[in-house]
């Protein structure tokens, strides 16, 4: 399941982030890749120890947590801190699968879903599409407006095309879902979408209540929670 959500970041938040990006210190992005992905990862990342990083990470994390569509679709139980990637001058990230577990002992999470939040105006750079690989050799390319996000299964092969003009900045977050199975998450999202559609047309009708009950009870059946 792939979900694209517009306006995850507000215009004011984008202005604040872009101002920080101008002075932020960058390091080689391959440092955070696994041993095989490191050979195809050619980009830069903001130094996570910098003050710039701390300020913009807070903005992106808060935007993710308040977005009702992302929360309903992904059912997050935990997420990583954001990373901020930059591609320019032919930089790219070849085909790879994200690490299945991220973090260290005591705070590791399973990476069920990856989220890319686009920070650059798509008209300001050429290339840089996020490309997901599907069964049968099909590929799907995404280049969203600044402030929009795409969430996609982290267990799929994907790559970022070379940026041949301009600069592509993006934030990346990985999510562990309360519902581990991707097919079950998709079914729950279908029911959630149906609920919203029915409510928009009929209000809190008998049909809405029936679909809402099924959604709630399936989530109750499948959710893995602690505490």
PAZAPA-4460 file (N, C-alpha, C; in steps of 0.05 Angstrom, whole numbers, plus 32768, in hexadecimal, padded with zeros to 4 digits):
% residues 227
    n_x    n_y    n_z   ca_x   ca_y   ca_z    c_x    c_y    c_z   seq   type   mol
   8011   7FE8   8000   8000   8000   8000   8011   8019   8000     1      X     A
   800C   802B   7FEE   801A   8045   7FEC   8006   805B   7FF0     2      X     A
   800C   806D   8002   7FFA   8083   8009   8009   809D   8005     3      X     A
   7FFE   80AF   7FF5   8009   80CA   7FF0   7FF7   80DE   7FFE     4      X     A
   8003   80EF   800E   7FF3   8103   801E   7FFE   811F   8019     5      X     A
   7FED   8131   800F   7FF7   814D   800A   7FF8   815D   8024     6      X     A
   8008   8172   8023   8007   8186   8039   800C   817B   8055     7      X     A
   801E   8168   8057   8026   815F   8071   8034   8175   8080     8      X     A
   8045   8184   8072   8052   819C   807D   8043   81B5   8073     9      X     A
   8040   81C8   8084   8034   81E2   807C   8049   81F3   806D    10      X     A
   803F   8208   8060   8051   821A   8052   8065   8226   8065    11      X     A
   805B   822E   807D   806D   823A   8091   8083   8226   809A    12      X     A
   807B   820D   809D   808F   81F9   80A6   80A3   81F4   8090    13      X     A
   809B   81F4   8077   80AE   81F1   8061   80C2   8208   8060    14      X     A
   80B8   8220   8065   80CA   8238   8065   80DF   8234   807C    15      X     A
   80D6   822C   8093   80E8   8228   80AA   80FD   8213   80A4    16      X     A
   80F4   81FC   8099   8106   81E6   8093   811A   81EE   807E    17      X     A
   8111   81FB   8069   8124   8203   8054   8139   8217   805E    18      X     A
   8131   8228   8070   8145   823B   807C   815A   822C   808B    19      X     A
   8153   8217   8099   8166   8207   80A8   8178   81F7   8095    20      X     A
   816C   81EE   807F   817C   81DE   806B   8193   81EE   805F    21      X     A
   818F   8208   805E   81A4   8219   8051   81BE   8219   8061    22      X     A
   81BC   8216   807C   81D4   8218   808C   81DB   81FD   809A    23      X     A
   81CB   81E8   8094   81CF   81CF   80A2   81E9   81C1   8099    24      X     A
   81F7   81B3   80AB   820F   81A4   80A2   8206   8188   8097    25      X     A
   8212   8181   8081   820B   8167   8074   8223   8154   8076    26      X     A
   821B   813A   8077   822F   8124   8077   8228   8111   8061    27      X     A
   823A   80FE   805C   8235   80E9   8048   821D   80D8   8050    28      X     A
   8209   80D6   803F   81F1   80C7   8045   81F5   80A9   8048    29      X     A
   820B   809F   803C   820F   8082   803C   8215   8078   8059    30      X     A
   821B   808A   806B   8222   8082   8086   820B   8074   8094    31      X     A
   81F2   807A   808C   81DB   806E   809A   81CF   8057   808A    32      X     A
   81DC   804E   8075   81D2   8038   8064   81DF   801E   806D    33      X     A
   81D1   8008   8068   81DD   7FEE   806D   81F4   7FE8   805A    34      X     A
   8202   7FD2   805F   821B   7FCD   8051   8217   7FCA   8033    35      X     A
   8200   7FBF   802A   81FC   7FBD   800D   81F0   7FD6   8001    36      X     A
   81DC   7FE3   800F   81D0   7FFC   8006   81E5   8012   8004    37      X     A
   81FA   8010   8015   820E   8025   8015   821C   8028   7FFA    38      X     A
   821D   8012   7FEB   822A   8013   7FD1   821A   8022   7FBC    39      X     A
   8200   8026   7FC0   81EF   8034   7FAC   81E3   804E   7FB7    40      X     A
   81EA   8055   7FD0   81DE   806D   7FDC   81F2   8084   7FD8    41      X     A
   81EA   8097   7FC7   81FB   80AE   7FC2   81EB   80C8   7FC6    42      X     A
   81EB   80D0   7FDF   81DD   80E9   7FE6   81EA   80F5   7FFF    43      X     A
   81DE   810A   8009   81E8   8117   8022   81D1   8117   8036    44      X     A
   81D9   8118   8050   81C5   811A   8065   81CE   812F   8079    45      X     A
   81BA   813C   8085   81C0   8150   809A   81CC   8141   80B2    46      X     A
   81E1   814C   80BD   81ED   8141   80D5   81D9   8141   80EC    47      X     A
   81D3   8129   80F6   81BE   8126   810B   81C6   8132   8126    48      X     A
   81E0   8139   8128   81E9   8146   8141   81E7   8164   8141    49      X     A
   81DE   816F   812B   81DE   818C   8128   81C5   8199   8133    50      X     A
   81C7   81B3   813A   81AF   81C1   8144   819B   81C4   812E    51      X     A
   81A4   81C8   8115   8191   81C9   80FE   817F   81B0   80FD    52      X     A
   818C   8199   8100   817E   8180   80FF   8168   817F   8115    53      X     A
   816F   8186   812D   815D   8184   8143   8144   8195   813E    54      X     A
   8148   81AD   8133   8131   81BE   812F   811E   81B4   8119    55      X     A
   8129   81AB   8103   8118   81A2   80ED   810D   8186   80F2    56      X     A
   811B   8176   8101   8110   815B   8109   80F7   815F   8119    57      X     A
   80F7   8172   812C   80DF   8177   813C   80C7   817F   812B    58      X     A
   80CC   8190   8116   80B7   8199   8104   80AA   8181   80F5    59      X     A
   80BC   8170   80E9   80B2   815A   80D9   80A4   8145   80EB    60      X     A
   80AF   813F   8102   80A3   812B   8113   8087   8135   811C    61      X     A
   8085   814E   8124   806B   8158   812C   8056   8157   8115    62      X     A
   8060   815E   80FD   804E   815D   80E5   8044   8141   80E0    63      X     A
   8055   812D   80E2   804D   8111   80DF   8039   8109   80F4    64      X     A
   803E   8110   810C   802C   8107   8122   8011   8114   8121    65      X     A
   800E   812C   8116   7FF4   8139   8115   7FE4   8133   80FC    66      X     A
   7FF0   8125   80E8   7FE3   8120   80CF   7FD0   8108   80D2    67      X     A
   7FB6   810E   80D1   7FA2   80F9   80D6   7FA3   80E3   80C2    68      X     A
   7FA7   80EA   80A8   7FA7   80D5   8094   7FBF   80C2   8097    69      X     A
   7FD7   80CC   809D   7FEE   80BB   80A1   7FEA   80A9   80B9    70      X     A
   7FDF   80B5   80CE   7FDB   80A5   80E7   7FC7   808F   80E2    71      X     A
   7FB1   8095   80D3   7F9D   8081   80CE   7FA6   806B   80BB    72      X     A
   7FB6   8073   80A7   7FBF   805F   8094   7FD6   804D   809E    73      X     A
   7FE8   8059   80AE   8000   804A   80B6   7FFD   803D   80D2    74      X     A
   7FEB   8048   80E3   7FE7   803D   80FE   8002   803A   810D    75      X     A
   8011   8050   810F   802C   804F   811A   802C   8047   8138    76      X     A
   803F   8035   813E   8045   802F   815A   805F   803C   8163    77      X     A
   8071   8041   8150   808A   804E   8155   8096   8058   813B    78      X     A
   80A8   806B   813D   80B5   8075   8124   80D1   807E   812A    79      X     A
   80E1   807E   8116   80FD   8088   8118   80FD   80A7   8119    80      X     A
   8113   80B2   8121   8118   80CE   811D   811A   80D3   80FF    81      X     A
   8112   80EB   80F5   8115   80F0   80D8   8133   80F2   80D0    82      X     A
   8138   80EA   80B7   8151   80F0   80AA   814B   8104   8094    83      X     A
   815F   8114   808E   815B   8128   8079   8170   8124   8063    84      X     A
   8167   811C   804B   8178   8115   8035   8178   812B   8020    85      X     A
   8190   812F   8014   8193   8142   7FFE   819F   8134   7FE6    86      X     A
   8194   8139   7FCE   819F   812E   7FB5   81A4   8146   7FA3    87      X     A
   81BB   8147   7F97   81C2   815C   7F83   81D9   8152   7F73    88      X     A
   81DD   815E   7F5B   81F4   8158   7F4B   81F7   813B   7F43    89      X     A
   81E1   812E   7F3C   81E2   8112   7F33   81E0   80FE   7F49    90      X     A
   81DC   8107   7F62   81D9   80F4   7F79   81C0   80E3   7F75    91      X     A
   81C1   80CB   7F7F   81AB   80B8   7F7D   81AD   80A3   7F93    92      X     A
   8198   8093   7F95   8198   807C   7FA8   818E   8064   7F98    93      X     A
   81A0   8052   7F92   8199   803B   7F82   8186   8028   7F90    94      X     A
   817D   8014   7F81   8169   8001   7F8C   8172   7FF4   7FA6    95      X     A
   8160   7FF4   7FB9   8167   7FEA   7FD4   814D   7FE4   7FE3    96      X     A
   814F   7FD5   7FF8   813A   7FD0   800B   8143   7FDB   8026    97      X     A
   8132   7FE9   8034   8139   7FF5   804D   813F   7FE0   8062    98      X     A
   8150   7FE7   8076   8156   7FD5   808B   813D   7FCD   809A    99      X     A
   813A   7FB3   80A1   8121   7FAA   80AE   811D   7FB4   80CA   100      X     A
   8134   7FBA   80D7   8133   7FC4   80F3   8146   7FDB   80F4   101      X     A
   813E   7FF1   8101   814F   8008   8105   8150   8010   8122   102      X     A
   8165   801D   812A   8168   8025   8146   817C   8014   8154   103      X     A
   8180   8019   816D   8193   800A   817D   8185   7FFA   8193   104      X     A
   8194   7FEA   81A2   8188   7FDA   81B7   8178   7FEB   81CA   105      X     A
   815F   7FE3   81CD   814E   7FF2   81E0   813B   8005   81D2   106      X     A
   8142   800E   81BA   8130   8020   81AB   812E   8019   818E   107      X     A
   8132   7FFF   8187   8130   7FF6   816B   8113   7FF4   8163   108      X     A
   810D   7FFA   814A   80F2   7FF6   813F   80F3   7FE6   8126   109      X     A
   80DE   7FD8   8120   80DA   7FCA   8107   80D1   7FDE   80F2   110      X     A
   80DE   7FDE   80DB   80D7   7FF2   80C6   80C2   7FE6   80B3   111      X     A
   80A9   7FEA   80BA   8093   7FE1   80A8   808F   7FF3   8091   112      X     A
   8091   800D   8096   8089   8022   8082   809E   8037   8081   113      X     A
   80A4   8041   8069   80B6   8058   8066   80A5   8070   805C   114      X     A
   80AC   8087   8066   809F   80A0   805E   80B3   80B3   8053   115      X     A
   80AE   80BE   803B   80BF   80D3   8030   80AD   80ED   8030   116      X     A
   80B8   8102   803D   80AA   811C   803C   80BB   812E   802A   117      X     A
   80AF   8136   8014   80BD   8146   8000   80C0   8163   800A   118      X     A
   80D8   816F   8008   80DD   818A   8012   80E2   819E   7FFC   119      X     A
   80E8   8194   7FE4   80F0   81A6   7FCE   80D9   81A8   7FBA   120      X     A
   80D5   81BF   7FAE   80C2   81C3   7F99   80CA   81B1   7F81   121      X     A
   80B8   819F   7F78   80C0   818D   7F63   80C9   819A   7F49   122      X     A
   80C1   81B4   7F45   80CA   81C2   7F2D   80E6   81CD   7F2F   123      X     A
   80F2   81CB   7F47   810C   81D6   7F4C   8123   81C2   7F46   124      X     A
   811C   81A9   7F40   8130   8195   7F3B   8126   8181   7F26   125      X     A
   8139   8175   7F18   8133   8160   7F04   813C   8145   7F0F   126      X     A
   812C   8130   7F0A   8133   8116   7F15   8129   8115   7F32   127      X     A
   8136   8103   7F41   8130   8101   7F5E   8116   80F3   7F64   128      X     A
   810A   80E5   7F51   80F1   80D7   7F57   80F6   80BF   7F6A   129      X     A
   80E5   80BB   7F7D   80E5   80A3   7F8D   80D6   808E   7F7C   130      X     A
   80E4   8077   7F78   80D9   8062   7F67   80D6   8049   7F77   131      X     A
   80BD   803F   7F79   80B8   8026   7F87   80B6   800F   7F72   132      X     A
   80C0   7FF8   7F79   80C0   7FE1   7F67   80AA   7FCE   7F70   133      X     A
   8099   7FC6   7F5E   8083   7FB3   7F64   8088   7F99   7F57   134      X     A
   8078   7F85   7F5E   807A   7F6A   7F51   8075   7F6C   7F33   135      X     A
   8083   7F5B   7F24   8080   7F5B   7F08   8091   7F6F   7EF9   136      X     A
   80A3   7F7C   7F08   80B5   7F8F   7EFB   80AA   7FAB   7EF8   137      X     A
   8092   7FB0   7F03   8086   7FCB   7F01   8094   7FDE   7F14   138      X     A
   8097   7FF7   7F0B   80A2   800C   7F1B   808F   8024   7F1C   139      X     A
   808E   8031   7F33   807D   8049   7F36   808D   8060   7F41   140      X     A
   808D   8076   7F33   809E   808D   7F3A   808D   80A3   7F48   141      X     A
   8098   80AF   7F5C   808A   80C4   7F6C   809C   80DC   7F6F   142      X     A
   8091   80F3   7F69   809F   810D   7F6D   8089   8121   7F76   143      X     A
   8086   8124   7F90   8070   8132   7F9B   8076   814F   7FA1   144      X     A
   8061   815F   7FA5   8064   817B   7FAC   8073   817D   7FC7   145      X     A
   8080   8194   7FCB   808D   819A   7FE5   8078   8199   7FFB   146      X     A
   807F   818B   8011   806C   8189   8027   805B   8170   8027   147      X     A
   805A   8162   8010   804B   8149   800E   805C   8132   8016   148      X     A
   804E   811C   801D   805C   8104   8026   8052   80EB   8018   149      X     A
   8063   80D8   8014   805C   80BE   800A   8064   80A9   801F   150      X     A
   8052   8097   8025   8058   8080   8037   8056   8067   8027   151      X     A
   806A   8056   8029   806B   803D   8019   8078   8027   8029   152      X     A
   8072   800E   8023   807E   7FF8   8032   809C   7FF8   8031   153      X     A
   80A9   7FF6   8048   80C6   7FF7   8049   80D3   7FDE   803F   154      X     A
   80C3   7FC9   803B   80CF   7FAF   8032   80CF   7FAD   8014   155      X     A
   80C8   7FC2   8006   80C9   7FC2   7FE9   80E3   7FCD   7FDE   156      X     A
   80EC   7FC3   7FC8   8103   7FCE   7FBA   80FB   7FEA   7FAF   157      X     A
   810D   7FFD   7FB3   8107   8018   7FA9   8122   8026   7FA4   158      X     A
   8120   803D   7F95   8138   804D   7F90   8130   806A   7F8B   159      X     A
   8144   807B   7F8C   8140   8098   7F85   8151   809E   7F6C   160      X     A
   8143   80A8   7F58   8151   80AF   7F3F   8165   80C5   7F42   161      X     A
   817A   80C6   7F31   818E   80DB   7F33   8181   80F7   7F30   162      X     A
   818B   810A   7F40   8182   8126   7F3D   8196   8133   7F2A   163      X     A
   818C   813C   7F13   819E   8147   7EFF   819E   8165   7EFE   164      X     A
   818B   8172   7F0B   818A   818F   7F0E   817D   8196   7F28   165      X     A
   8189   81AA   7F35   817D   81B4   7F4E   8184   81A2   7F66   166      X     A
   8174   81A5   7F7B   8178   8197   7F94   815E   818B   7F9E   167      X     A
   815F   8172   7FA6   8148   8164   7FB1   814D   815F   7FCE   168      X     A
   813D   816B   7FDF   813E   8167   7FFC   8125   8158   8005   169      X     A
   8129   8145   8018   8112   8136   8022   8118   812C   803E   170      X     A
   8103   8128   804D   8105   811C   8067   80FB   80FF   8066   171      X     A
   8108   80ED   8074   8100   80D0   8074   80FA   80C7   8091   172      X     A
   80E4   80B9   8094   80DD   80AD   80AE   80D5   8090   80A9   173      X     A
   80DD   807F   80BC   80D4   8063   80BB   80C1   805D   80D2   174      X     A
   80AC   804D   80CC   8097   8049   80E0   8094   802B   80E5   175      X     A
   8091   8025   80FF   8087   800A   8107   8069   800D   810C   176      X     A
   805A   7FFC   80FE   803D   7FFE   8101   8033   7FEB   8117   177      X     A
   801C   7FF3   8123   800F   7FE1   8136   8005   7FC8   8128   178      X     A
   8001   7FC9   810E   7FF8   7FB2   80FE   800F   7FAA   80EC   179      X     A
   801C   7F95   80F3   8035   7F8D   80E5   8030   7F85   80C8   180      X     A
   801A   7F77   80C2   8014   7F6C   80A8   800A   7F82   8095   181      X     A
   8018   7F85   807E   8011   7F9A   806B   7FF6   7F96   805F   182      X     A
   7FEE   7F7D   805A   7FD3   7F78   804E   7FBD   7F80   8062   183      X     A
   7FC2   7F7B   807B   7FAE   7F82   808F   7FAD   7FA1   8091   184      X     A
   7FC3   7FAE   8090   7FC3   7FCC   8091   7FB4   7FD7   8079   185      X     A
   7FB7   7FCB   8062   7FA9   7FD4   804A   7F8B   7FD1   804D   186      X     A
   7F83   7FBA   8058   7F66   7FB5   805D   7F5B   7FCA   8070   187      X     A
   7F6A   7FCF   8086   7F61   7FE3   8099   7F5F   7FFF   808D   188      X     A
   7F72   8005   807B   7F71   801F   806E   7F5A   8021   805B   189      X     A
   7F53   800B   804D   7F3C   800B   803C   7F22   8010   804C   190      X     A
   7F20   8004   8063   7F09   8008   8074   7F08   8024   807F   191      X     A
   7F20   802F   8087   7F21   804A   8091   7F18   805E   807B   192      X     A
   7F21   8059   8062   7F1A   806A   804C   7EFC   8069   8047   193      X     A
   7EF1   8050   8048   7ED4   804D   8044   7EC4   805B   805A   194      X     A
   7ECE   805A   8073   7EC1   8068   8089   7EBF   8086   8083   195      X     A
   7ED6   8091   807A   7ED7   80AE   8075   7EC4   80B5   805E   196      X     A
   7EC3   80A4   8049   7EB2   80AA   8032   7E95   80A9   803A   197      X     A
   7E8D   8094   8049   7E71   8091   8051   7E69   80A8   8064   198      X     A
   7E7B   80AF   8076   7E74   80C5   8089   7E70   80DF   807A   199      X     A
   7E81   80E3   8065   7E7F   80FC   8055   7E64   80FD   8046   200      X     A
   7E59   80E6   803F   7E41   80E6   802F   7E28   80E3   8040   201      X     A
   7E2A   80D4   8056   7E12   80CC   8065   7E13   80D5   8083   202      X     A
   7E2B   80DE   808C   7E2D   80E3   80A8   7E2F   80C9   80B8   203      X     A
   7E28   80C9   80D1   7E2B   80B1   80E2   7E13   809F   80DE   204      X     A
   7E13   8092   80C7   7DFC   8081   80BF   7E00   8065   80C9   205      X     A
   7DEC   8054   80C4   7DEE   8038   80CB   7E05   802A   80BC   206      X     A
   7E08   8031   80A3   7E1E   8026   8093   7E39   802E   809E   207      X     A
   7E3B   8048   80A5   7E54   8051   80B1   7E5B   8042   80CA   208      X     A
   7E47   803E   80DB   7E4B   802F   80F5   7E54   8013   80F0   209      X     A
   7E49   8006   80DC   7E50   7FEA   80D6   7E6D   7FE8   80CC   210      X     A
   7E75   7FFA   80BA   7E91   7FFA   80B0   7EA4   8002   80C7   211      X     A
   7E9C   8015   80D7   7EAD   801E   80ED   7EB1   8008   8101   212      X     A
   7E9C   7FF9   8106   7E9F   7FE2   8119   7EB2   7FCD   810F   213      X     A
   7EB0   7FC7   80F5   7EC2   7FB3   80E9   7EDF   7FBD   80EA   214      X     A
   7EE3   7FD6   80E3   7EFE   7FE2   80E4   7F09   7FE0   8101   215      X     A
   7EFA   7FE9   8114   7F03   7FE9   8130   7F0A   7FCD   813A   216      X     A
   7EF9   7FB9   8133   7EFD   7F9F   813E   7F14   7F90   8130   217      X     A
   7F18   7F96   8116   7F30   7F8A   8109   7F49   7F97   8114   218      X     A
   7F49   7FB0   8119   7F61   7FBD   8125   7F65   7FB2   8141   219      X     A
   7F50   7FAE   8150   7F53   7FA2   816B   7F5F   7F86   8169   220      X     A
   7F57   7F77   8155   7F61   7F5C   8151   7F7E   7F5B   8149   221      X     A
   7F87   7F6E   8139   7FA2   7F6C   812C   7FB7   7F7E   8139   222      X     A
   7FAF   7F92   8148   7FC3   7FA5   8153   7FD5   7F98   8167   223      X     A
   7FEE   7F9E   8165   8002   7F95   8179   800A   7FAE   8189   224      X     A
   8001   7FAE   81A3   8007   7FC5   81B4   8014   7FBB   81CE   225      X     A
   8023   7FCC   81DB   802F   7FC5   81F4   8027   7FD9   8209   226      X     A
   802A   7FD2   8222   8024   7FE4   8238   8007   7FE0   8242   227      X     A
***
